[in-house]
């Protein structure tokens, strides 16, 4: 076991082995065997994952947790116990007690003695009355986002393995760091630093060169090493990875992850409000990026709640259009299809999208094709099942020339609707169940308004020391100057954009406003609310596009349902850039 008396003065070394349910199964073994760590953590819970786990639990009440985590535990439990490495994960999903029992069974099978604790209290399905706005119907999942103090309490009681339900992703780092360093609930700056560290490593190799816009900077193209956070007693952190692993750790890769799925600079959490406009990044050495200067303030007196409802049933068919008269063929197909089906009004929702990949005088058959994707939704599964997809095939010999589809007729599938909400802290009881079965209620931290600390200094921006570049311009893709990382938060999408240098940021901050971004996004964002937030300390702007993803990833008919490619699309749009920036 780790001797805290000897080690409390050094940073705690926390390695991540999972960024989502379905991530690299061998990552736990790689992070444990690759070098010294004190804690291995894993994040398995996206908003969509809660819906997936709810469906599994409805079929078998003993499930409702991430099963792949058990396989990883079996691979590394013996080594972790031998070396005193703690295991912390939110893989408990909707049934952390069930996962804790399953881990004990794995330990017994391996002939090991493991102390296992779990954290519960996030599942609100038994009492929905305090949720705001009021809940209509019966959601399949309703989970408050808990913080890291339950994890800290479990580790303090000697747990070797701690599993939770819906804690924030960053809590998987906050809890171990608070335990290791003996922080108190009002150590706002230290806690905020740990939140930033947790946010950086929560998505695995996205912090070590994966999904990175400036990927030409990544010279080692092997699978990226999973990220490691070395969290010091003051909350400052070095992000790194194990030696002899692929990828890259740099201020750029860390910035990319910092901008992922955020909103404004004040990042609200259950333990602390973290002010992202105070973060400072420095390259300390090869694959070692230091995060410092992070300021924190009291958290809000409410907790975020994620609700998932059964939305009904849906089905999609995609028809291929080839060659000439693409738009006319699409209109012909749509009119004939819904004539066969009895009209669009029979369905709760109809989404028809013409996806253009075709080009004039194409050099190959596939380069002359476009797709007409039709999605229908209804409460009646029969309406959108084979009755719909078979009707599409009735166009095969009677519709437009060259008709074929990308798939054979398919059956309907159930879909879910995600809704964000909030709940007063007083309505939620976070409880840690210790290895001996003792139940301990975790006290709430003090709450209050988000006091805004002074942001970190910067030399960039319209009013900073670096002036906006002027002079002749050239029309080039925005991505020539700006990198991007995009993602989803329920029905909203965020696009974080940043530059390599102060001059680039000065130009971007002065020229990329909400109206400009709306124009770059095109018709689908024409009527949507867009917010812009400046993070000059990161040379970054973050845009939140409200409603782009409808009712969330499980419901939207958008081809990129989680907005993963949205940032790269924006980077591909042509803008006028000063030649001075292009020369630099």
C-alpha positions in Angstrom: 0.0 0.0 0.0 1.1 3.6 -0.7 2.7 5.3 2.3 1.2 8.7 2.4 3.6 9.9 5.1 6.5 9.5 2.7 4.8 10.5 -0.5 2.4 13.4 0.3 5.1 15.9 -0.6 5.4 14.7 -4.2 2.7 14.8 -6.9 0.2 12.0 -7.2 0.6 10.2 -10.6 -2.8 9.4 -12.1 -3.0 7.6 -15.4 -6.2 7.3 -17.5 -7.1 4.0 -19.2 -10.5 4.8 -20.8 -12.2 7.7 -22.5 -15.5 6.1 -23.2 -17.4 2.8 -23.0 -15.8 0.8 -25.8 -12.3 2.4 -25.7 -9.0 0.4 -26.1 -9.4 -2.7 -23.9 -5.7 -3.1 -23.4 -5.1 0.4 -22.2 -5.3 -0.6 -18.5 -2.5 -3.1 -18.9 -0.5 -0.6 -20.9 -0.8 2.2 -18.4 -0.1 0.0 -15.4 2.9 -1.7 -16.9 4.3 1.3 -18.8 5.8 3.1 -15.8 5.2 4.3 -12.3 1.7 5.5 -11.4 -0.2 5.8 -8.1 -3.8 5.7 -9.5 -5.3 4.3 -12.7 -8.7 5.8 -13.6 -11.1 5.3 -16.4 -14.1 7.2 -17.7 -16.9 5.2 -19.2 -20.0 7.4 -19.0 -21.1 9.7 -21.8 -24.7 10.9 -21.9 -25.5 8.3 -24.5 -23.9 5.6 -22.4 -26.4 6.1 -19.6 -29.2 5.3 -22.1 -27.3 2.2 -23.3 -26.9 1.0 -19.7 -30.5 1.7 -18.9 -31.6 -0.5 -21.8 -29.3 -3.3 -20.5 -30.6 -2.9 -17.0 -34.2 -3.1 -18.1 -33.4 -6.5 -19.6 -31.3 -7.7 -16.6 -31.5 -5.7 -13.3 -28.2 -7.1 -12.2 -26.4 -5.2 -15.0 -26.4 -1.5 -15.7 -22.6 -1.1 -15.5 -19.7 -1.1 -18.0 -18.8 -4.7 -18.5 -15.6 -4.0 -20.3 -14.2 -2.5 -17.1 -14.4 -5.9 -15.4 -12.1 -7.4 -18.1 -9.6 -4.6 -17.6 -9.7 -5.1 -13.8 -9.0 -8.8 -14.3 -6.0 -7.9 -16.3 -4.4 -5.6 -13.8 -5.8 -6.2 -10.4 -3.0 -8.4 -9.2 -0.3 -6.0 -10.3 -2.1 -3.0 -8.8 -2.4 -4.7 -5.4 1.2 -5.7 -5.5 2.4 -2.1 -6.3 -0.2 -0.2 -4.3 -1.9 1.3 -7.3 -5.4 2.4 -6.7 -8.2 1.8 -9.3 -10.9 4.5 -9.6 -13.7 4.5 -12.2 -17.2 5.6 -12.9 -17.9 2.4 -14.7 -20.6 1.6 -12.1 -23.1 3.5 -14.3 -26.6 2.8 -13.0 -25.5 0.0 -10.7 -22.2 0.8 -8.8 -23.1 -1.7 -6.1 -23.5 -4.4 -8.7 -20.1 -3.6 -10.2 -18.4 -3.6 -6.8 -19.8 -7.1 -6.2 -18.7 -8.3 -9.6 -15.1 -6.9 -8.9 -15.0 -8.9 -5.6 -16.0 -12.0 -7.5 -13.2 -11.4 -10.0 -10.7 -11.0 -7.1 -12.0 -14.2 -5.5 -11.5 -16.0 -8.8 -7.9 -14.7 -9.0 -7.2 -15.6 -5.4 -6.7 -12.0 -4.4 -7.8 -9.9 -1.4 -9.1 -6.6 -2.7 -10.9 -3.9 -0.7 -13.7 -2.5 -2.9 -15.8 0.5 -2.2 -18.5 2.3 -4.2 -20.1 5.7 -4.4 -23.9 6.1 -4.9 -26.6 8.7 -4.5 -26.6 10.1 -8.1 -29.5 7.9 -9.3 -32.6 10.0 -8.9 -35.1 7.7 -10.6 -36.8 7.0 -7.2 -37.5 10.6 -6.5 -37.8 13.1 -9.4 -39.7 15.7 -7.5 -36.9 18.2 -6.9 -35.6 18.3 -10.4 -35.9 21.6 -12.2 -37.6 21.9 -14.7 -40.2 19.5 -13.5 -39.9 16.0 -15.0 -42.8 14.8 -17.1 -43.2 11.1 -17.6 -40.8 8.4 -16.3 -37.2 8.8 -17.6 -35.2 5.7 -18.1 -32.2 7.4 -16.4 -31.9 10.4 -14.1 -28.5 11.1 -12.6 -27.1 14.0 -10.7 -23.4 14.7 -11.3 -21.5 14.1 -8.1 -18.0 15.3 -7.2 -14.8 13.7 -6.0 -15.2 13.7 -2.2 -16.9 10.3 -2.0 -13.9 8.8 -3.9 -11.5 10.6 -1.5 -13.4 9.2 1.5 -13.2 5.6 0.0 -9.5 5.9 -0.6 -9.0 7.3 2.8 -10.7 4.3 4.3 -8.2 2.0 2.5 -10.1 1.0 -0.6 -8.0 -0.6 -3.4 -10.8 -0.1 -5.9 -13.4 2.6 -6.0 -16.3 2.5 -8.5 -19.0 5.2 -8.8 -22.1 6.0 -10.7 -22.5 9.4 -12.4 -19.7 11.6 -11.1 -18.2 14.3 -13.3 -15.5 13.0 -15.5 -12.9 15.2 -13.8 -13.9 13.8 -10.3 -11.9 10.7 -11.2 -8.8 12.9 -10.7 -10.2 15.3 -8.1 -11.0 12.6 -5.7 -7.6 10.8 -5.7 -5.7 14.1 -5.7 -7.8 15.4 -2.7 -7.1 12.2 -0.8 -3.4 12.1 -1.6 -2.7 15.7 -0.7 -5.2 16.0 2.2 -7.1 18.9 0.7 -10.1 20.4 2.3 -13.4 21.3 0.5 -12.4 25.0 0.5 -9.0 24.5 -1.2 -10.6 26.1 -4.3 -7.5 26.7 -6.3 -6.0 23.3 -5.8 -9.3 21.6 -6.5 -9.7 23.7 -9.7 -6.3 22.7 -10.8 -7.3 19.0 -10.4 -10.5 19.6 -12.3 -8.4 20.9 -15.2 -6.1 17.9 -15.0 -9.1 15.6 -14.9 -10.7 17.4 -17.9 -7.5 17.0 -19.9 -7.0 13.2 -19.3 -10.7 12.1 -19.2 -10.8 11.4 -22.9 -7.7 9.3 -23.1 -5.5 9.8 -26.1 -7.3 13.0 -27.2 -4.8 14.7 -24.9 -1.8 12.9 -26.4 -2.1 13.6 -30.1 -5.3 11.8 -31.0 -8.0 13.7 -32.9 -5.6 16.6 -33.1 -6.1 19.3 -35.8 -2.4 20.1 -36.3 -1.7 16.4 -36.7 1.4 17.0 -38.8 3.1 18.0 -35.5 2.6 14.4 -34.3 5.8 12.7 -35.5 5.3 9.4 -33.7 2.3 7.9 -35.5 2.0 4.8 -33.3 -1.2 4.5 -31.2 -0.9 7.4 -28.7 0.0 6.6 -25.1 -2.8 7.2 -22.7 -2.4 10.4 -20.7 -0.9 10.8 -17.2 -1.5 13.7 -14.8 1.1 14.4 -12.2 -0.9 16.6 -9.8 1.0 18.6 -7.2 -0.1 19.7 -3.8 -1.1 23.2 -5.1 -3.1 21.7 -7.9 -0.6 22.5 -10.6 -0.1 19.5 -13.0 2.2 18.1 -15.6 0.5 16.2 -18.4 2.6 13.5 -19.8 2.6 9.9 -21.1 4.7 6.8 -20.6 8.1 6.6 -22.4 8.2 4.8 -25.7 4.6 5.3 -26.5 3.2 7.0 -29.6 1.6 10.5 -29.9 2.5 13.9 -28.6 2.0 15.9 -25.4 2.3 19.6 -26.1 0.5 22.9 -25.2 -1.4 22.4 -28.4 -2.6 18.9 -27.6 -3.5 20.0 -24.1 -5.3 23.1 -25.4 -7.3 20.9 -27.8 -8.7 18.8 -24.9 -9.2 21.8 -22.6 -11.6 23.2 -25.2 -13.5 20.0 -25.7 -17.2 20.1 -24.7 -17.0 23.2 -22.6 -19.1 26.4 -22.5 -18.0 29.6 -20.8 -14.8 30.3 -18.9 -16.5 29.6 -15.6 -16.7 25.8 -15.6 -19.3 24.8 -13.0 -18.7 21.6 -11.1 -20.0 19.9 -7.9 -16.8 20.6 -5.9 -15.6 23.9 -7.3 -16.1 26.5 -10.1 -13.0 26.3 -12.2 -12.0 29.4 -14.2 -10.6 28.3 -17.5 -9.5 31.9 -18.3 -6.8 31.6 -15.6 -5.1 28.5 -17.0 -1.4 28.8 -18.0 0.4 26.3 -20.1 4.1 25.8 -20.5 6.2 23.1 -22.2 8.4 21.7 -19.4 10.2 19.0 -21.5 9.6 16.5 -24.2 6.0 15.2 -23.8 5.6 17.2 -20.6 3.2 20.1 -20.5 2.7 22.0 -17.2 -0.7 23.5 -16.2 -0.5 26.2 -13.6 -2.2 29.3 -12.3 -5.7 27.8 -12.2 -8.1 29.7 -10.0 -11.2 28.3 -8.3 -14.2 29.6 -6.4 -17.2 28.1 -4.6 -19.4 25.7 -6.6 -23.1 26.4 -7.3 -25.8 25.2 -4.9 -27.3 23.0 -7.6 -26.1 19.9 -9.3 -26.4 19.1 -13.0 -28.8 16.3 -13.9 -28.8 14.2 -17.0 -32.2 12.8 -18.0 -32.7 10.2 -20.7 -36.2 9.4 -22.0 -37.5 6.8 -24.4 -38.2 8.9 -27.5 -40.0 6.3 -29.6 -38.8 4.5 -32.7 -36.9 5.6 -35.8 -35.6 4.3 -39.1 -33.4 5.6 -41.9 -32.8 4.6 -45.5 -30.2 6.2 -47.8 -30.8 6.3 -51.6 -27.9 6.8 -53.9 -28.2 9.4 -56.7 -25.7 9.3 -59.5 -24.6 11.7 -62.3 -26.9 14.3 -63.7 -29.9 16.2 -62.2 -29.1 15.3 -58.6 -31.5 17.7 -57.1 -34.4 16.8 -59.5 -33.8 13.1 -58.8 -33.9 13.8 -55.0 -37.2 15.7 -55.2 -38.7 13.0 -57.4 -37.7 10.3 -54.9 -39.0 12.2 -51.9 -42.3 12.9 -53.5 -42.9 9.4 -54.7 -41.7 7.8 -51.4 -44.1 9.7 -49.2 -46.9 9.2 -51.7 -46.4 5.5 -51.2 -46.3 5.9 -47.4 -49.4 8.0 -47.2 -47.8 11.4 -46.5 -45.4 12.9 -44.0 -48.1 13.7 -41.5 -48.3 10.0 -40.5 -45.0 10.4 -38.7 -43.9 12.3 -35.6 -40.9 13.7 -37.4 -39.4 13.4 -40.9 -35.8 14.4 -41.7 -34.7 14.5 -45.4 -31.1 15.4 -46.2 -29.4 15.6 -49.6 -25.8 14.9 -49.0 -23.7 16.0 -51.9 -20.4 14.2 -52.7 -20.8 14.3 -56.5 -18.6 16.3 -58.9 -19.0 17.2 -62.5 -17.3 14.9 -65.1 -16.2 12.6 -62.3 -13.3 10.3 -63.0 -14.9 7.4 -61.2 -18.4 6.2 -60.7 -18.4 6.7 -56.9 -17.2 10.3 -57.4 -20.5 11.1 -59.2 -22.8 10.1 -56.4 -24.8 11.9 -53.8 -26.9 10.4 -50.9 -30.6 11.1 -50.1 -31.0 10.1 -46.5 -34.6 9.9 -45.1 -35.2 9.4 -41.4 -38.6 9.0 -39.9 -39.7 8.8 -36.2 -42.9 7.6 -34.6 -44.3 6.1 -31.4 -45.6 3.2 -33.4 -42.7 0.8 -34.3 -44.7 -0.7 -37.1 -45.0 2.6 -38.9 -41.3 3.2 -39.1 -40.2 -0.4 -39.4 -40.2 -2.6 -42.5 -43.3 -0.8 -43.7 -41.1 2.3 -44.2 -37.9 0.6 -45.5 -39.8 -1.7 -47.8 -41.6 1.3 -49.2 -38.3 2.8 -50.1 -37.4 -0.3 -52.2 -40.7 0.1 -54.2 -38.8 2.9 -56.0 -36.2 0.5 -57.3 -37.8 -0.1 -60.7 -40.3 2.8 -60.7 -38.3 5.8 -59.5 -35.4 7.9 -60.7 -32.7 6.4 -63.0 -29.8 4.7 -61.3 -31.7 4.0 -58.1 -30.0 1.9 -55.4 -29.6 2.1 -51.6 -26.6 1.9 -49.3 -28.3 -0.9 -47.2 -31.0 -3.4 -47.6 -34.4 -2.7 -45.9 -34.0 -2.5 -42.1 -36.1 -2.8 -39.0 -36.9 0.1 -36.7 -34.8 0.9 -33.6 -35.7 2.6 -30.4 -34.1 6.0 -29.7 -33.7 8.2 -26.6 -34.0 11.8 -25.9 -31.5 13.6 -23.6 -32.5 16.5 -21.4 -30.3 18.5 -19.1 -31.7 19.7 -15.8 -30.7 20.7 -12.3 -31.4 19.7 -8.7 -30.8 21.3 -5.4 -27.9 19.8 -3.5 -30.2 19.3 -0.5 -32.2 16.7 -2.6 -29.2 14.5 -3.3 -27.3 12.4 -0.7 -23.9 11.3 -1.9 -23.0 8.1 0.0 -19.8 6.1 0.0 -20.1 2.4 0.8 -16.8 1.4 2.4 -15.1 -1.9 1.9 -16.5 -3.2 5.3 -20.0 -2.3 4.2 -20.2 0.9 6.3 -22.2 3.6 4.7 -20.9 7.1 5.1 -22.7 10.3 3.9 -20.5 12.7 2.1 -21.0 16.3 3.2 -21.5 19.0 0.6 -18.8 21.7 0.2 -19.7 25.3 0.9 -21.4 26.9 -2.1 -21.8 30.4 -3.3 -21.7 32.8 -6.3 -18.9 32.2 -8.8 -16.5 34.9 -7.8 -14.4 35.7 -10.8 -10.7 35.8 -10.2 -8.4 37.9 -12.4 -7.6 36.1 -15.6 -4.1 35.0 -16.4 -2.2 37.7 -18.4 -1.8 37.5 -22.1 -0.1 39.6 -24.7 -2.6 38.8 -27.4 -6.0 40.1 -28.4 -7.4 43.3 -29.9 -6.4 45.3 -26.9 -3.2 43.5 -26.0 0.4 44.2 -26.8 0.3 42.3 -30.1 -1.6 44.2 -32.7 -4.0 42.6 -35.2 -2.0 41.8 -38.4 -3.0 44.0 -41.4 -2.0 44.4 -45.0 -2.8 42.3 -48.1 -4.8 39.2 -47.5 -5.1 35.8 -49.2 -8.2 33.6 -49.3 -7.3 30.3 -47.6 -8.9 27.7 -45.4 -9.4 28.9 -41.8 -7.5 25.9 -40.7 -4.3 27.3 -42.2 -4.2 29.5 -39.1 -6.6 28.0 -36.6 -6.9 24.5 -35.0 -10.2 23.3 -33.7 -11.8 20.7 -31.4 -15.6 20.2 -31.4 -18.1 18.0 -29.5 -21.5 17.7 -28.1 -23.3 18.6 -24.9 -26.8 17.3 -25.2 -28.5 19.1 -28.1 -25.7 21.8 -28.2 -22.4 21.6 -30.0 -19.2 23.4 -29.1 -16.4 24.5 -31.4 -13.1 25.5 -29.7 -10.6 27.3 -32.0 -7.1 28.3 -31.1 -3.9 29.6 -32.8 -0.2 28.8 -32.4 0.9 32.4 -31.7 -0.3 35.8 -30.3 -0.6 37.4 -33.8 -2.8 34.6 -35.0 -5.0 35.0 -31.9 -5.2 38.8 -32.3 -6.5 38.3 -35.9 -8.9 35.5 -34.9 -10.3 37.4 -32.0 -10.9 40.5 -34.1 -12.4 38.8 -37.1 -14.2 35.6 -36.0 -17.4 36.8 -34.4 -20.7 35.1 -34.0 -22.0 36.3 -37.4 -18.9 35.2 -39.2 -19.1 31.7 -37.6 -22.8 31.5 -38.5 -21.9 32.1 -42.1 -19.1 29.5 -42.0 -21.5 26.9 -40.6 -24.0 27.4 -43.4 -27.8 27.0 -43.5 -28.2 24.5 -40.6 -27.1 27.2 -38.1 -28.9 30.1 -39.7 -31.6 30.4 -37.0 -29.7 28.9 -34.0 -28.4 30.9 -31.0 -24.6 31.0 -30.9 -22.5 32.2 -28.0 -18.8 33.2 -28.2 -16.4 33.0 -25.3 -12.9 34.3 -25.4 -10.0 32.5 -23.6 -7.0 34.7 -24.5 -4.8 32.8 -22.0 -5.1 29.8 -24.4 -5.2 31.9 -27.5 -8.7 30.4 -28.0 -12.3 31.2 -28.7 -15.1 28.8 -27.8 -18.4 28.9 -29.6 -21.5 27.1 -28.4 -24.1 26.4 -31.1 -27.4 25.8 -29.3 -29.8 23.2 -30.7 -27.6 22.0 -33.5 -28.0 18.4 -32.4 -31.7 18.6 -31.6 -32.6 16.3 -28.7 -29.2 14.8 -28.4 -27.0 12.2 -30.0 -29.5 9.3 -29.6 -32.2 11.3 -31.3 -30.6 13.6 -33.9 -30.7 12.7 -37.6 -27.6 14.8 -38.3 -24.9 12.8 -40.1 -22.3 13.8 -37.5 -24.6 13.3 -34.4 -21.9 14.2 -31.8 -20.4 17.2 -33.8 -17.0 15.5 -33.8 -16.2 16.7 -37.3 -17.8 20.1 -37.0 -14.6 21.9 -36.1 -12.8 20.4 -39.0 -15.6 21.5 -41.3 -15.2 25.1 -40.0 -11.4 24.9 -40.6 -12.0 23.9 -44.2 -14.0 27.1 -45.0 -12.3 29.8 -46.9 -11.6 33.2 -45.2 -9.4 36.2 -46.0 -6.2 35.9 -43.9 -3.4 38.5 -43.8 -0.4 37.4 -45.8 1.8 38.3 -42.8 0.3 35.4 -40.8 0.7 33.0 -43.7 4.4 34.0 -44.1 5.0 33.6 -40.3 
